[in-house]
Amino acid sequence: MRGEEELEEEESHRKLEIIEIK
């Protein structure tokens, strides 16, 4: 399931962005 992997990458990326902002 390629779509699921992409979603996971997007989620981890967003989490990293949130951490950077904090």
PDB file of N, CA, C, O and CB in Angstrom:
ATOM      1  N   MET A   1       0.851  -1.202   0.000  1.00  0.00           N
ATOM      2  CA  MET A   1       0.000   0.000   0.000  1.00  0.00           C
ATOM      3  C   MET A   1       0.885   1.249   0.000  1.00  0.00           C
ATOM      4  O   MET A   1       1.352   1.687   1.051  1.00  0.00           O
ATOM      5  CB  MET A   1      -0.962   0.008   1.240  1.00  0.00           C
ATOM      6  N   ARG A   2       1.103   1.802  -1.156  1.00  0.00           N
ATOM      7  CA  ARG A   2       1.992   2.954  -1.266  1.00  0.00           C
ATOM      8  C   ARG A   2       1.361   4.194  -0.638  1.00  0.00           C
ATOM      9  O   ARG A   2       2.052   4.978   0.012  1.00  0.00           O
ATOM     10  CB  ARG A   2       2.337   3.223  -2.734  1.00  0.00           C
ATOM     11  N   GLY A   3       0.059   4.376  -0.827  1.00  0.00           N
ATOM     12  CA  GLY A   3      -0.612   5.568  -0.290  1.00  0.00           C
ATOM     13  C   GLY A   3      -0.431   5.673   1.217  1.00  0.00           C
ATOM     14  O   GLY A   3      -0.180   6.756   1.746  1.00  0.00           O
ATOM     15  N   GLU A   4      -0.558   4.539   1.910  1.00  0.00           N
ATOM     16  CA  GLU A   4      -0.430   4.600   3.379  1.00  0.00           C
ATOM     17  C   GLU A   4       0.965   5.066   3.774  1.00  0.00           C
ATOM     18  O   GLU A   4       1.112   5.873   4.691  1.00  0.00           O
ATOM     19  CB  GLU A   4      -0.725   3.218   4.014  1.00  0.00           C
ATOM     20  N   GLU A   5       1.978   4.570   3.095  1.00  0.00           N
ATOM     21  CA  GLU A   5       3.357   4.979   3.432  1.00  0.00           C
ATOM     22  C   GLU A   5       3.502   6.487   3.250  1.00  0.00           C
ATOM     23  O   GLU A   5       4.100   7.160   4.090  1.00  0.00           O
ATOM     24  CB  GLU A   5       4.402   4.221   2.546  1.00  0.00           C
ATOM     25  N   GLU A   6       2.967   7.011   2.173  1.00  0.00           N
ATOM     26  CA  GLU A   6       3.074   8.461   1.929  1.00  0.00           C
ATOM     27  C   GLU A   6       2.378   9.231   3.043  1.00  0.00           C
ATOM     28  O   GLU A   6       2.885  10.252   3.508  1.00  0.00           O
ATOM     29  CB  GLU A   6       2.461   8.838   0.552  1.00  0.00           C
ATOM     30  N   LEU A   7       1.219   8.744   3.469  1.00  0.00           N
ATOM     31  CA  LEU A   7       0.490   9.435   4.552  1.00  0.00           C
ATOM     32  C   LEU A   7       1.347   9.443   5.808  1.00  0.00           C
ATOM     33  O   LEU A   7       1.444  10.462   6.492  1.00  0.00           O
ATOM     34  CB  LEU A   7      -0.889   8.749   4.837  1.00  0.00           C
ATOM     35  N   GLU A   8       1.964   8.315   6.112  1.00  0.00           N
ATOM     36  CA  GLU A   8       2.804   8.260   7.327  1.00  0.00           C
ATOM     37  C   GLU A   8       3.942   9.266   7.218  1.00  0.00           C
ATOM     38  O   GLU A   8       4.260   9.955   8.187  1.00  0.00           O
ATOM     39  CB  GLU A   8       3.375   6.826   7.547  1.00  0.00           C
ATOM     40  N   GLU A   9       4.546   9.349   6.058  1.00  0.00           N
ATOM     41  CA  GLU A   9       5.653  10.316   5.885  1.00  0.00           C
ATOM     42  C   GLU A   9       5.149  11.735   6.102  1.00  0.00           C
ATOM     43  O   GLU A   9       5.809  12.546   6.753  1.00  0.00           O
ATOM     44  CB  GLU A   9       6.289  10.187   4.468  1.00  0.00           C
ATOM     45  N   GLU A  10       3.976  12.029   5.554  1.00  0.00           N
ATOM     46  CA  GLU A  10       3.427  13.394   5.724  1.00  0.00           C
ATOM     47  C   GLU A  10       3.180  13.676   7.198  1.00  0.00           C
ATOM     48  O   GLU A  10       3.491  14.763   7.686  1.00  0.00           O
ATOM     49  CB  GLU A  10       2.105  13.570   4.916  1.00  0.00           C
ATOM     50  N   GLU A  11       2.620  12.697   7.911  1.00  0.00           N
ATOM     51  CA  GLU A  11       2.325  12.904   9.340  1.00  0.00           C
ATOM     52  C   GLU A  11       3.618  13.171  10.104  1.00  0.00           C
ATOM     53  O   GLU A  11       3.694  14.128  10.874  1.00  0.00           O
ATOM     54  CB  GLU A  11       1.589  11.667   9.940  1.00  0.00           C
ATOM     55  N   SER A  12       4.635  12.335   9.899  1.00  0.00           N
ATOM     56  CA  SER A  12       5.895  12.538  10.635  1.00  0.00           C
ATOM     57  C   SER A  12       6.494  13.895  10.263  1.00  0.00           C
ATOM     58  O   SER A  12       7.068  14.573  11.115  1.00  0.00           O
ATOM     59  CB  SER A  12       6.912  11.389  10.329  1.00  0.00           C
ATOM     60  N   HIS A  13       6.366  14.291   9.004  1.00  0.00           N
ATOM     61  CA  HIS A  13       6.924  15.582   8.585  1.00  0.00           C
ATOM     62  C   HIS A  13       6.212  16.720   9.320  1.00  0.00           C
ATOM     63  O   HIS A  13       6.854  17.654   9.803  1.00  0.00           O
ATOM     64  CB  HIS A  13       6.794  15.765   7.043  1.00  0.00           C
ATOM     65  N   ARG A  14       4.885  16.634   9.400  1.00  0.00           N
ATOM     66  CA  ARG A  14       4.130  17.691  10.083  1.00  0.00           C
ATOM     67  C   ARG A  14       4.534  17.734  11.549  1.00  0.00           C
ATOM     68  O   ARG A  14       4.703  18.816  12.113  1.00  0.00           O
ATOM     69  CB  ARG A  14       2.597  17.461   9.948  1.00  0.00           C
ATOM     70  N   LYS A  15       4.691  16.577  12.167  1.00  0.00           N
ATOM     71  CA  LYS A  15       5.086  16.553  13.583  1.00  0.00           C
ATOM     72  C   LYS A  15       6.439  17.243  13.747  1.00  0.00           C
ATOM     73  O   LYS A  15       6.640  18.006  14.692  1.00  0.00           O
ATOM     74  CB  LYS A  15       5.149  15.088  14.122  1.00  0.00           C
ATOM     75  N   LEU A  16       7.357  16.976  12.835  1.00  0.00           N
ATOM     76  CA  LEU A  16       8.684  17.607  12.936  1.00  0.00           C
ATOM     77  C   LEU A  16       8.529  19.124  12.815  1.00  0.00           C
ATOM     78  O   LEU A  16       9.169  19.876  13.549  1.00  0.00           O
ATOM     79  CB  LEU A  16       9.655  17.060  11.829  1.00  0.00           C
ATOM     80  N   GLU A  17       7.679  19.570  11.886  1.00  0.00           N
ATOM     81  CA  GLU A  17       7.489  21.020  11.720  1.00  0.00           C
ATOM     82  C   GLU A  17       6.937  21.627  13.003  1.00  0.00           C
ATOM     83  O   GLU A  17       7.385  22.690  13.432  1.00  0.00           O
ATOM     84  CB  GLU A  17       6.538  21.320  10.532  1.00  0.00           C
ATOM     85  N   ILE A  18       5.966  20.957  13.616  1.00  0.00           N
ATOM     86  CA  ILE A  18       5.374  21.477  14.857  1.00  0.00           C
ATOM     87  C   ILE A  18       6.457  21.575  15.932  1.00  0.00           C
ATOM     88  O   ILE A  18       6.528  22.568  16.656  1.00  0.00           O
ATOM     89  CB  ILE A  18       4.198  20.565  15.342  1.00  0.00           C
ATOM     90  N   ILE A  19       7.288  20.558  16.033  1.00  0.00           N
ATOM     91  CA  ILE A  19       8.349  20.569  17.058  1.00  0.00           C
ATOM     92  C   ILE A  19       9.302  21.734  16.779  1.00  0.00           C
ATOM     93  O   ILE A  19       9.723  22.430  17.703  1.00  0.00           O
ATOM     94  CB  ILE A  19       9.134  19.203  17.077  1.00  0.00           C
ATOM     95  N   GLU A  20       9.635  21.941  15.516  1.00  0.00           N
ATOM     96  CA  GLU A  20      10.560  23.039  15.176  1.00  0.00           C
ATOM     97  C   GLU A  20       9.947  24.374  15.572  1.00  0.00           C
ATOM     98  O   GLU A  20      10.642  25.235  16.112  1.00  0.00           O
ATOM     99  CB  GLU A  20      10.899  23.032  13.659  1.00  0.00           C
ATOM    100  N   ILE A  21       8.662  24.559  15.312  1.00  0.00           N
ATOM    101  CA  ILE A  21       8.012  25.836  15.645  1.00  0.00           C
ATOM    102  C   ILE A  21       8.073  26.047  17.161  1.00  0.00           C
ATOM    103  O   ILE A  21       8.337  27.151  17.638  1.00  0.00           O
ATOM    104  CB  ILE A  21       6.522  25.861  15.141  1.00  0.00           C
ATOM    105  N   LYS A  22       7.824  24.963  17.909  1.00  0.00           N
ATOM    106  CA  LYS A  22       7.862  25.098  19.371  1.00  0.00           C
ATOM    107  C   LYS A  22       9.292  25.369  19.780  1.00  0.00           C
ATOM    108  O   LYS A  22       9.575  25.520  20.968  1.00  0.00           O
ATOM    109  CB  LYS A  22       7.309  23.819  20.086  1.00  0.00           C
TER     110      LYS A  22
END
